[in-house]
Structures are given as structure tokens and as C-alpha cells.
Amino acid sequence: MSQLQAPEATELAAAPTHKRGRCEVVLPGNFEPERHFYPRALNAQIHPMVAALMNLDNERIVSRYCHLHPQVVPDALREQLAYRPRFFAWGGSDLFNVTTADGVRQMVVIETNSCPSGQKSMPLLRDDQEQGGYHQLIANTFKPRLLARRRLPSGGLAVIYDKNPMEASGYAAAMADEFQEPVLLAEFYENDPDPPVRFDENRVMEVRTPEGEWKPIRGAFRYVTQRPWSRIPVLSKTMILNPILACLTGGRNKMVAAKAYELFNSASQETGLHIRIPETIRDVSKAEIPLWVESLGGHAVVKIPYSNAGQGVFTITNRAELDRFMEADHRYEQFVIQSLIGNYHWSSRSRGGRFYHVGTIPDKRRRIFAADVRCMVSWTPQGFRPLALYARRARKPLTEQLDPGASSWGMLGTNLSVKREDGSWDTEQGRLLLMDRKDLGKLGLALDDLIEAFIQSVLSVCAIDRLAQSLVTQKGKFRARLFRSLNEDPALLSEILQ
């Protein structure tokens, strides 16, 4: 294995504090709901509207969606829902519920994640299925893909992670029960000097047991989120859900994701299917950013393409915010700029018009908050299915007019993850909105909005997977030169492990 060489080397930012990973053995019969769900989710009753979505078969979803979108060709939508991905089989899209001044509402994809969280926040569909979506994903997605994989190496099963131990351990417990064998649960941190996970010369994953023995792995579930391409090869002999290629082609790369969406939309014009995203300018150098922000009316969102969990996203609504961004040092050389969705009076001007947040239902103080919806989907032998949903609101309410000296992130940032100084993560649960009888009404969503979120999520995952397939040769080799032409960022290219 070797690093994918960049055309020019660049000095990267200082490494964070080293964290040493450990490994434990998870045995069958050890799934404890209290360890893998938030207490709020365990005690919540799923909203009937969400239960209706989860119980709708895909044919009924096609009928309803095409009834409301008569320009969509039903067979084309059926094809997308039945699509069998090669690399990206489990993903989660973050969507904004937006509207125009004329009252035209849409669900807009903000980004798609190849290691999405959400199981710990999803109320159980049925009380007698205590493992919820953990079991569904392992039994209906991971297991069929593992059994269908040819020439798997001999070895055990593993879950590897660098974030979200609550869900990672839940998947490990569900996997142990489904396969009735022990599962290795291993932490795999960036910059760990002696990690318990490695790959041999044949790209077979090995995990170090608590006794110090290196054990080969035939199948692994991955929740490694921080620059995973720096320590996991793009393609491996071990079956991994999801492989790193899914991250590079859009699941953790906003630059290439935008290109995947454009390619999909261009190819699908005659079918009526369309991935809705904010106006996006990609491959932007730092020096160009002020010009693009001005072109969007002075309001924009600047993103470091390869960050996640709300990190590396900058809302620009005034000169001070732009100056702070420009004065800061950034690890990478290329950026993505998107039109900003805010209040009607201060959203970006874009070619698609001016969109603004529908937001939450006003509270008792008549405050409306920006919110997003996470829709997690997965491939099954019956086609793509919804797996989990939840929502998040911003810390501060939307205002009619902007304070020129105030930060806009408090009104627009919805991600719950907070990175501590030691590099670990915390979650602001107070802004979490569950899909239960108590919280869902705050979002003002209807069943058709949830169907729209599901369809948009599936289309996004399929678009990214199609691009991923184009980056692999018939002999199963990564087409590094083609990827470099899609994403000419020396700092990123220097990190990728082949």
C-alpha cells in the first residue's frame, strides 16, 4: 500500500493530541438498549406519521410521489429504489425544509454522509424489537452483502470506530447476535501511534485482540469518520460497510459529491428526477472566496469539503465573518461555496431564486428556529428502505434582520456534535428533535415531506455510488488519476492510502 502522491506537497496543520485505541470482544446476547439509545429515545413513542413511512412499501411510495410529481417517470423512480449499489449501501442525508416567497416548499439536500449517526435517536418502531435499526442494518444490509462477496479472506467480524461509541457498540452487539459469533470492537483513531487495526500487504484488515493477537477480518462495519482515507485503503479484501471509496466520491467529500449530483441530474433530465441542492460553486481557491460571496449577495456558506460533524462549515453574512475566515489557516487548498439559506430577508441570491428556512413551529415566545432533518437509508434485497430519522434545531432563533456584528452560526448551525479540546466529541442533546409524538409536531412536516426526504436521500446515495463505480477498473483497481482530475487538492491527495 502507498500514499497517493499529490502534484505538489503542502505542509499540513499540526496533528491533534494522540489518542490510543483499544479493542474489546462483544459476545452474542449482550445487546443492552440502555447502552445504545438515548434515554429520551428509549422512552419515546414513535409518531404514527413516521411509522407510516417506515411501513410503506416502495411501490406505494412510488405511487404517492409520482402523484404529487407528475413529471417524474414512475419506472425511473422504481429503478432508483431497486438500484443495487456496489460501494455505497448505507448513508444519511441532511436536508433543509425550505420555501420561496411564493410558498413553494422543497426538501433540499445539504450533504450526504457515509457514516451517519441516528440509531440512538430513533424511537423503536415496535416495542418487541429492542435492537431497532441496529438489527435491521446488520441483518438486511451488512449480512447479505457479506454473503454475496466472492473470495472473502478467512477471519472474524469487527466494528471499527473513532467516534460515536454508543452506536458503534450497538452495531457490534447486533452483529454478534445475528451471526452468533464474537465481534471485535476496535477504536481506530487518527494519529494513534499503535492502533489496534491494520491492513496487511494484501489489504486484508487485521484487528489486535485484547490478548495482543492479530486476527484477520473477513467483514467489518466502519464508523471511522476523521479523514478515514489516511489509514484505511480505498479498496480492501475485507468487506467493509462502507468502503473508503464511498467517502472519497461524496460520502465524506462535499467537492466530489456536488459533481456526482450534477452528473446524476444531467443524466436524469428526461425522467423528472432531480437532486435538489443549494447553488454550489466547487473547486474554489481561498483567494477566490470573497468574489463568490459577493456574487451571492454577500451571504454564503463556505465549506472545507472533507470535514464532517459540523466542523469546517462557515456561514458568511457580514464582512467580519468573511475576514475571520480569510485570516484563518486551513488544512486544504480547495473549498466549496453554497448559497446561504436563512431568513427571507437575508438569504442568498441564487440562480434558483431565494430560499429560506420553513423552520420550526413558533414556540410560546413566538420564536422560529432553523432545523434540519437527517434521513438514514440503506440497501436491502428488497431495494432501498428508510432506516432512521431525526431532526436538529439551531441554538438561536431566526431573526428578521441581521445584527452586523453578531455571528450567524448560532442561528444557522444545526449539527449537535461538539469537539472538545482533547479531540473527543460531545453532543448537545437539548437541540435534538425526535420522531416521536412530542417533537415531530414542532417541525411542521407532513408525511409527503418525509417521503420527499427519503427519495432525495436515495437519489443522493445512488448518484455517489455511480460515480464511485466509474473510479474502479474492471480488474478492481482504483483509478487514482481520474480521481485526481475530479479533486485536484494536493493536501487531500497526499493523505489517501491506496
DACOR-V634696 format. One record per helix or strand of 2 or more residues. SS is the DSSP state (h for helix, s for strand). FROM is the first residue (numbers start at 0). TO is the last residue. If there is no record, write none. Layout:
BEGIN
[[SS/FROM/TO] [SS/FROM/TO]]
END
This chain:
BEGIN
[[s/22/25] [h/32/35] [h/38/41] [h/47/54] [h/57/67] [h/73/80] [s/89/98] [s/105/112] [h/118/120] [h/131/147] [s/155/160] [h/164/178] [s/182/186] [s/196/198] [s/204/207] [s/213/222] [h/227/229] [s/238/240] [h/243/250] [h/253/266] [h/268/270] [s/279/284] [h/285/294] [s/299/303] [s/312/315] [h/318/326] [s/333/338] [h/343/345] [s/355/356] [s/370/379] [s/382/392] [h/408/411] [s/416/418] [s/424/426] [h/428/430] [s/431/432] [h/439/442] [h/446/469] [h/479/485] [h/489/492]]
END
